[in-house]
Amino acid sequence: MRGLLWSVAAVSGAQGLGIRAAWADDEPPTGFGDVVEQARVLAEREFTTPPPAGPGDLAELSYEQYHDIRFRREHALWVGQGLGFEVDLFHPGFRFMRPVDIYNVDETGAHPVALAPEMFDYGPRVTPPAPDADLAFTGFRARYPINALDRLDEFAVFQGGTRFRGVGSGQRYGVSARGLALNTADAEGEEFPDFTAFWLMKPVQGDSTMTVLALMDSPSLSGAYRFQIRPGEATVIDVDTVLFPRRQLTKVGLGPLTSMFLYDASARAGYDDFRTAVHNSDGLQMLTGNGERIFRPLANPSRLQISAFQDTNPRGFGLVQRNRRFADFQDLEARFDLRPSTWVEPIGDWGPGAVILVEIPTEAETNDNIVAYWRPSTPFEPGSRTELSYRLHYCSTPPDNVPLARVAATRGGRGGDGRRRLFVIDFVGLPAAERMPRAEVSQSNGVILNVMAEPNPVDGSYRVSFEVDPGDESLVELRVVLVGDAGPVSETWLYRWTSA
């Protein structure tokens, strides 16, 4: 196998890489503790960029050409063994040129899996690599019967840096998670760590969980990851990681998520499109350490926006898709209405820090322009060891179990005098005992006018509307919550209005 850890020419055809496995006198890792130790040892060395996963012409392939290279299912790991799980492997090409070592781990040990061209069908738009080409895998997809007992469907994909995605029953891929974010949206440039090796733990018959171990490396740190993936109606991934910094890190993103938001009914000026909305996610949802649930609608701003929501020991955050109406998207191919909400549930105390939301201007729905993650207040010091666990839910609705009304829709438009902005917010799921809660509306600056709160007899929701006069201000932070006699009966709606 090629890569930082394993280089055996007889297995993979690797030519003169000069890389000696760290466990040359022992067996390669087969458990999480082994990978943690390898990450620790790796962090004590200078970072080395691995060679690409194949010849340069593969990097020149277009998106369409790359997807003309198809893995042959008969070569899948565990195929025909009746285990319920199978794994397809990815060829290098297009943007995916970082090599990863793949190990199939069973009761006899960790067995390197070598890439052979006969594992793939090369379509008419692709020239197959030369027989002596030095090739490495770039990731994998996992299958399980999440939709029908007689069919194995994709439920998780790991490919590209530390990116991975999941889906539950009936869902389409949307939000991507990452192992770690470093210096996101920083003026000095973001650093993108890579998973360099995966150990796929062979399940036994009857297992409903697939375990994946991974080694991560980058110039700033190395780390070990364990993913315990339970596919189903909601696919749940338990993530354990141990990180070893090479230098001080002050802008670390834990549990990072990336998504796409182009426009929706609240802001679609300039889009001449048959669809009312185009997005994989429409909001950032948070459950704070003190139990407040917050919803922040996403935006596609004209300038980069970074928002920080301070908290201590957060109970959850995620990028959610609340709009499930096909009529609002009308996209038979993309099916944005089937994109999952993705929820990060911290395990244990994460201490003080902030949920960071990054919103990047984009004109294309092919660009992921939304990033959310947790940034701890305490820097990571070189030579330290940081352990972290969380549970990742790919679901329809995050399982926060807070009995509060939630925001179903946010709409905006021109107010009465042309200067003002009108906002209309619909809440659903009011507690049965609450009939006429009052709306508390506040703002960072400007003036709030004409607040109204009333039931909507058409669909049973509860509507809040108001106008804001920003005056000479170019930015106004808005906050709305429904309050009954005993306190809040809804989540808190937050919104950032900007003049351009």
Phi and psi in degrees as a GROMACS rama.xvg file:
@    title "Ramachandran Plot"
@    xaxis  label "Phi"
@    yaxis  label "Psi"
@TYPE xy
-89.0705  171.754  ARG-2
119.124  -173.317  GLY-3
-73.8767  -21.0429  LEU-4
-107  -31.1883  LEU-5
-139.734  122.979  TRP-6
-140.608  96.4664  SER-7
-124.589  105.315  VAL-8
-58.6778  -34.8375  ALA-9
-66.3107  -23.8293  ALA-10
-89.1391  -46.9567  VAL-11
-114.844  -11.2898  SER-12
80.6659  14.9361  GLY-13
-62.3399  135.462  ALA-14
-109.184  105.84  GLN-15
59.7232  36.2823  GLY-16
-75.0177  -23.7851  LEU-17
67.279  25.1044  GLY-18
-104.87  125.572  ILE-19
-104.129  130.424  ARG-20
-59.3837  139.778  ALA-21
-64.3948  -23.3955  ALA-22
-108.191  40.1794  TRP-23
-55.0323  -32.0933  ALA-24
-96.6047  2.23697  ASP-25
-132.552  178.79  ASP-26
-74.744  148.99  GLU-27
-65.3366  162.449  PRO-28
-55.9994  143.229  PRO-29
-128.62  -5.74104  THR-30
-136.545  167.351  GLY-31
-61.8097  -40.8318  PHE-32
-59.5819  -34.7175  GLY-33
-65.0479  -41.7453  ASP-34
-70.3029  -36.4286  VAL-35
-59.5618  -44.3932  VAL-36
-65.0587  -38.0037  GLU-37
-64.922  -38.9098  GLN-38
-64.0746  -39.9513  ALA-39
-62.0339  -46.3661  ARG-40
-63.2558  -41.5289  VAL-41
-62.153  -38.2811  LEU-42
-66.2106  -19.9792  ALA-43
-82.1401  -7.30815  GLU-44
-104.534  162.226  ARG-45
-71.3274  139.358  GLU-46
-66.0317  138.684  PHE-47
-126.168  128.322  THR-48
-75.1755  125.261  THR-49
-72.4972  158.059  PRO-50
-67.2302  159.014  PRO-51
-63.4415  162.65  PRO-52
-78.6216  -2.17098  ALA-53
-176.572  179.067  GLY-54
-63.2962  157.935  PRO-55
-61.3493  -27.4095  GLY-56
-67.0456  -22.1544  ASP-57
-67.6828  -34.307  LEU-58
-67.4742  -19.4817  ALA-59
-86.346  -3.20177  GLU-60
-64.6515  143.067  LEU-61
-76.0108  170.312  SER-62
-57.0811  -45.313  TYR-63
-66.0435  -41.0133  GLU-64
-64.0654  -42.8546  GLN-65
-60.4305  -40.1733  TYR-66
-77.7184  0.268617  HIS-67
-83.1919  -9.64045  ASP-68
-92.3561  111.663  ILE-69
-118.228  131.87  ARG-70
-70.3848  136.574  PHE-71
-84.5232  120.793  ARG-72
-60.3913  -25.7751  ARG-73
-67.2346  -13.2293  GLU-74
-99.1692  5.37738  HIS-75
-63.3806  146.722  ALA-76
-63.9965  133.621  LEU-77
70.4041  16.112  TRP-78
-63.7759  138.598  VAL-79
69.969  12.5427  GLY-80
-99.7831  1.12121  GLN-81
67.1977  27.7613  GLY-82
-89.8474  -11.8733  LEU-83
88.547  -25.0656  GLY-84
-112.271  142.118  PHE-85
-138.875  157.794  GLU-86
-131.859  126.011  VAL-87
-96.2034  150.851  ASP-88
-115.463  150.781  LEU-89
-105.016  135.679  PHE-90
-77.7541  152.259  HIS-91
-72.6086  154.711  PRO-92
151.449  164.27  GLY-93
59.1321  -125.19  PHE-94
-86.7519  -3.36679  ARG-95
-104.86  87.2656  PHE-96
-125.38  6.81216  MET-97
-87.0853  125.219  ARG-98
-75.818  146.853  PRO-99
-130.25  139.797  VAL-100
-83.8368  138.168  ASP-101
-117.858  129.587  ILE-102
-122.314  134.525  TYR-103
-98.6463  112.339  ASN-104
-104.658  120.696  VAL-105
-128.657  -166.521  ASP-106
-66.539  -13.7928  GLU-107
-97.8559  -5.74632  THR-108
133.736  -168.267  GLY-109
-99.8085  121.652  ALA-110
-113.661  117.717  HIS-111
-64.821  140.638  PRO-112
-106.05  123.898  VAL-113
-98.2284  142.724  ALA-114
-80.9436  127.438  LEU-115
-125.015  136.267  ALA-116
-55.1516  -29.179  PRO-117
-68.8147  -7.12689  GLU-118
-73.4491  -9.94574  MET-119
-128.999  149.705  PHE-120
-97.6368  127.672  ASP-121
-101.119  114.23  TYR-122
-68.9505  176.997  GLY-123
-66.0323  -18.6912  PRO-124
-91.5601  3.53845  ARG-125
-126.542  134.101  VAL-126
-87.3005  120.737  THR-127
-58.6982  147.884  PRO-128
-65.8473  158.277  PRO-129
-61.9546  150.588  ALA-130
-56.4368  -30.3047  PRO-131
-98.3281  13.2815  ASP-132
-64.1655  141.013  ALA-133
-90.1688  106.478  ASP-134
-120.707  148.201  LEU-135
-136.641  153.999  ALA-136
-68.3766  158.835  PHE-137
-121.908  2.26555  THR-138
159.438  -166.663  GLY-139
-157.279  161.295  PHE-140
-124.342  146.558  ARG-141
-114.529  145.191  ALA-142
-124.896  151.046  ARG-143
-164.075  154.076  TYR-144
-76.9968  74.6084  PRO-145
-84.8466  -16.4762  ILE-146
-114.979  -30.8181  ASN-147
-150.597  142.869  ALA-148
-64.5252  -24.7975  LEU-149
-101.534  15.7958  ASP-150
-141.806  132.928  ARG-151
-94.7221  114.116  LEU-152
-108.382  155.744  ASP-153
-62.6792  139.618  GLU-154
-131.186  -12.2556  PHE-155
-156.894  144.809  ALA-156
-135.05  131.953  VAL-157
-119.843  113.06  PHE-158
-166.67  133.028  GLN-159
92.761  103.057  GLY-160
61.5198  -123.779  GLY-161
-115.275  28.0806  THR-162
-79.3039  143.373  ARG-163
-152.411  152.921  PHE-164
-134.589  153.865  ARG-165
-137.949  161.057  GLY-166
-143.203  152.919  VAL-167
-102.853  -170.941  GLY-168
-57.6167  130.872  SER-169
72.4993  9.12921  GLY-170
-100.47  161.587  GLN-171
-112.486  150.419  ARG-172
-59.9367  138.905  TYR-173
-142.88  -90.5275  GLY-174
-65.2228  138.272  VAL-175
-104.544  137.4  SER-176
-96.4773  163.959  ALA-177
-134.653  154.502  ARG-178
-65.1812  -36.9582  GLY-179
-163.847  148.184  LEU-180
-118.797  136.789  ALA-181
-130.431  122.984  LEU-182
58.0993  38.9676  ASN-183
-62.1811  132.112  THR-184
59.4994  21.9748  ALA-185
-82.9709  145.136  ASP-186
-61.3712  -27.3151  ALA-187
-82.0726  -6.70203  GLU-188
103.932  144.02  GLY-189
-82.9823  145.725  GLU-190
-103.864  132.755  GLU-191
-114.334  102.64  PHE-192
-65.0195  164.083  PRO-193
-126.475  143.33  ASP-194
-77.18  126.232  PHE-195
-105.861  -16.1345  THR-196
-155.047  144.684  ALA-197
-127.031  137.662  PHE-198
-112.225  113.147  TRP-199
-97.1528  112.733  LEU-200
-81.7344  115.44  MET-201
-63.8409  123.481  LYS-202
-74.8503  163.71  PRO-203
-101.797  160.883  VAL-204
-58.7544  131.433  GLN-205
97.0048  -11.7417  GLY-206
-64.751  141.589  ASP-207
-113.523  7.46336  SER-208
-126.231  136.939  THR-209
-112.219  131.185  MET-210
-108.993  131.495  THR-211
-126.075  129.999  VAL-212
-105.293  146  LEU-213
-143.233  146.137  ALA-214
-108.172  132.448  LEU-215
-116.135  146.81  MET-216
-148.69  149.986  ASP-217
-162.684  171.412  SER-218
-57.6198  -28.9712  PRO-219
-94.4783  -23.4719  SER-220
-167.683  166.88  LEU-221
-126.249  166.78  SER-222
-165.006  160.68  GLY-223
-117.883  141.62  ALA-224
-130.712  144.418  TYR-225
-126.061  124.249  ARG-226
-112.995  118.339  PHE-227
-108.481  106.99  GLN-228
-107.204  124.759  ILE-229
-116.228  96.288  ARG-230
-74.4164  149.536  PRO-231
171.702  -155.904  GLY-232
-53.8753  -44.7544  GLU-233
-116.428  129.355  ALA-234
-88.9423  125.911  THR-235
-117.238  133.076  VAL-236
-123.518  115.724  ILE-237
-85.6395  122.709  ASP-238
-113.494  124.632  VAL-239
-119.73  133.91  ASP-240
-141.189  147.467  THR-241
-127.094  124.573  VAL-242
-115.764  142.498  LEU-243
-129.684  97.357  PHE-244
-70.7432  144.049  PRO-245
-88.7696  -24.1087  ARG-246
-147.954  171.034  ARG-247
-65.1946  134.72  GLN-248
-124.47  120.527  LEU-249
-108.009  -13.9274  THR-250
-124.849  67.4989  LYS-251
-97.3243  136.274  VAL-252
-111.786  116.033  GLY-253
-100.785  142.452  LEU-254
58.9425  41.2172  GLY-255
-71.9343  143.435  PRO-256
-127.639  144.102  LEU-257
-128.813  144.633  THR-258
-152.323  -175.265  SER-259
-127.948  131.177  MET-260
-135.522  116.717  PHE-261
-99.6548  -56.0728  LEU-262
-165.324  164.015  TYR-263
-149.214  -165.749  ASP-264
-66.607  -19.5383  ALA-265
-78.1791  -21.8594  SER-266
-162.594  95.9918  ALA-267
-132.474  19.9386  ARG-268
-60.1314  134.53  ALA-269
91.1744  -2.45795  GLY-270
-106.466  107.497  TYR-271
-91.7816  86.1501  ASP-272
-143.316  144.986  ASP-273
-71.6235  -13.3852  PHE-274
-95.7213  139.192  ARG-275
-75.3986  -27.5352  THR-276
-145.536  146.503  ALA-277
-141.094  105.418  VAL-278
-168.64  148.345  HIS-279
-83.3943  -27.8647  ASN-280
-141.472  147.99  SER-281
-119.745  0.656939  ASP-282
-162.959  158.213  GLY-283
-99.1345  122.294  LEU-284
-111.428  139.733  GLN-285
-136.104  146.348  MET-286
-122.951  109.814  LEU-287
-77.3277  170.58  THR-288
-61.9414  -26.4833  GLY-289
-95.3805  10.1736  ASN-290
90.988  7.27765  GLY-291
-81.9298  129.045  GLU-292
-96.2419  129.767  ARG-293
-121.656  140.384  ILE-294
-127.198  126.341  PHE-295
-121.492  109.225  ARG-296
-58.2574  143.398  PRO-297
-81.49  160.324  LEU-298
-137.427  155.051  ALA-299
-110.399  87.5882  ASN-300
-77.309  166.389  PRO-301
-79.2603  -21.5135  SER-302
-132.892  155.247  ARG-303
-53.6234  132.825  LEU-304
-123.228  134.908  GLN-305
-127.355  124.166  ILE-306
-119.077  140.773  SER-307
-122.559  126.568  ALA-308
-112.872  100.487  PHE-309
-67.4325  143.002  GLN-310
-163.561  168.859  ASP-311
-132.213  129.334  THR-312
50.7414  63.8833  ASN-313
-60.187  148.215  PRO-314
-96.5433  -11.0346  ARG-315
167.555  154.096  GLY-316
-157.15  158.643  PHE-317
-177.128  165.486  GLY-318
-98.0799  120.71  LEU-319
-118.324  153.574  VAL-320
-115.347  99.2992  GLN-321
-90.2117  -27.3441  ARG-322
-77.7846  111.026  ASN-323
-112.939  16.2663  ARG-324
-91.6274  114.319  ARG-325
-58.0895  -33.2237  PHE-326
-59.2972  -27.4799  ALA-327
-80.2201  -22.5314  ASP-328
-101.47  -43.9954  PHE-329
55.6925  33.345  GLN-330
-116.546  102.212  ASP-331
-71.0983  -24.6666  LEU-332
-85.5175  -51.3403  GLU-333
-76.9929  -33.4883  ALA-334
45.6279  59.0506  ARG-335
-59.669  -24.284  PHE-336
-67.9825  -12.8023  ASP-337
-106.256  8.71892  LEU-338
-75.5922  138.321  ARG-339
-76.1948  152.344  PRO-340
-78.6329  147.393  SER-341
-128.435  120.984  THR-342
-122.358  129.042  TRP-343
-99.9048  117.987  VAL-344
-111.18  103.501  GLU-345
-60.9476  141.876  PRO-346
-107.593  119.028  ILE-347
85.8655  -176.442  GLY-348
-87.6409  128.535  ASP-349
-99.2061  -3.97343  TRP-350
74.3764  -164.8  GLY-351
-78.9207  151.138  PRO-352
169.348  -148.819  GLY-353
-156.203  144.249  ALA-354
-79.4166  124.109  VAL-355
-104.465  131.06  ILE-356
-116.41  123.183  LEU-357
-112.618  124.771  VAL-358
-120.132  118.676  GLU-359
-111.004  131.627  ILE-360
-60.8906  139.864  PRO-361
-151.52  152.878  THR-362
-112.412  2.96844  GLU-363
-132.691  138.813  ALA-364
-75.6911  -5.75805  GLU-365
-82.1187  -5.94108  THR-366
-102.26  127.824  ASN-367
-75.9132  113.998  ASP-368
-119.013  7.87025  ASN-369
-122.059  131.802  ILE-370
-133.271  136.524  VAL-371
-136.44  140.924  ALA-372
-164.145  170.151  TYR-373
-100.005  128.318  TRP-374
-111.357  112.617  ARG-375
-69.2062  150.464  PRO-376
-72.8332  -30.2417  SER-377
-88.0949  126.323  THR-378
-62.8912  156.434  PRO-379
-89.1965  125.735  PHE-380
-96.0625  147.885  GLU-381
-61.5375  139.045  PRO-382
83.1548  -3.33481  GLY-383
-85.5515  171.631  SER-384
-128.478  123.785  ARG-385
-118.629  125.348  THR-386
-109.601  139.7  GLU-387
-149.102  141.037  LEU-388
-136.874  143.72  SER-389
-157.123  165.091  TYR-390
-116.056  128.691  ARG-391
-108.881  124.111  LEU-392
-110.513  120.98  HIS-393
-98.5327  105.214  TYR-394
-145.814  178.208  CYS-395
-84.0894  -47.7893  SER-396
-130.581  129.485  THR-397
-57.8456  141.017  PRO-398
-86.1378  59.9496  PRO-399
-88.1754  -13.5395  ASP-400
54.1914  38.1426  ASN-401
-105.435  118.822  VAL-402
-80.2238  67.4434  PRO-403
-125.137  149.818  LEU-404
-61.9781  147.851  ALA-405
-124.083  159.748  ARG-406
-74.6296  125.85  VAL-407
-100.833  -27.5923  ALA-408
-158.789  144.693  ALA-409
-125.534  127.284  THR-410
-130.012  148.697  ARG-411
-142.639  157.504  GLY-412
-173.227  -174.192  GLY-413
-70.0252  136.994  ARG-414
-83.8167  -170.522  GLY-415
-61.5549  -38.6881  GLY-416
-104.489  8.39198  ASP-417
88.4774  -28.9354  GLY-418
-85.1246  -36.3545  ARG-419
-74.9581  160.004  ARG-420
-115.243  134.6  ARG-421
-98.8128  133.298  LEU-422
-122.139  136.863  PHE-423
-128.93  121.345  VAL-424
-122.9  128.125  ILE-425
-105.86  126.388  ASP-426
-106.042  143.078  PHE-427
-127.85  156.348  VAL-428
82.5951  31.1909  GLY-429
-61.152  141.276  LEU-430
-53.7174  143.551  PRO-431
-57.5623  -32.5618  ALA-432
-76.5695  -12.7687  ALA-433
-95.2984  118.497  GLU-434
-108.247  -42.096  ARG-435
-136.644  67.1618  MET-436
-67.491  157.532  PRO-437
-95.2162  152.976  ARG-438
-98.6474  121.827  ALA-439
-95.7963  115.085  GLU-440
-117.368  127.338  VAL-441
-136.864  165.082  SER-442
-149.612  157.68  GLN-443
-76.9009  -32.4707  SER-444
-162.671  -176.725  ASN-445
76.5641  -168.686  GLY-446
-130.806  135.12  VAL-447
-96.4706  134.497  ILE-448
-134.818  154.105  LEU-449
55.5964  50.1817  ASN-450
-74.2303  129.779  VAL-451
-133.171  141.078  MET-452
-138.52  123.321  ALA-453
-158.641  153.412  GLU-454
-66.7128  148.304  PRO-455
-100.024  107.386  ASN-456
-70.9625  -12.055  PRO-457
-76.2556  -46.3662  VAL-458
-123.528  2.86011  ASP-459
81.6424  4.36489  GLY-460
-80.2121  179.033  SER-461
-123.306  123.26  TYR-462
-106.422  133.631  ARG-463
-118.128  130.561  VAL-464
-133.389  149.686  SER-465
-163.324  164.389  PHE-466
-116.039  149.993  GLU-467
-124.736  129.191  VAL-468
-102.475  106.819  ASP-469
-75.3886  -12.5103  PRO-470
62.1431  -129.065  GLY-471
-92.7799  4.37916  ASP-472
-77.2375  145.164  GLU-473
-100.182  -7.40033  SER-474
-146.584  132.557  LEU-475
-134.332  124.62  VAL-476
-90.5336  128.451  GLU-477
-116.05  149.726  LEU-478
-143.774  132.611  ARG-479
-136.775  136.468  VAL-480
-147.035  141.616  VAL-481
-87.6079  133.905  LEU-482
-127.888  132.196  VAL-483
-105.527  -168.23  GLY-484
-63.6417  -30.3293  ASP-485
-100.238  4.46536  ALA-486
126.706  -164.165  GLY-487
-61.4351  137.22  PRO-488
-117.928  3.67563  VAL-489
-135.412  164.104  SER-490
-67.4629  169.049  GLU-491
-94.5878  125.132  THR-492
-92.8115  125.258  TRP-493
-118.438  147.476  LEU-494
-153.548  141.987  TYR-495
-111.352  114.618  ARG-496
-96.8414  134.565  TRP-497
-127.256  154.788  THR-498
-75.6679  -17.7303  SER-499
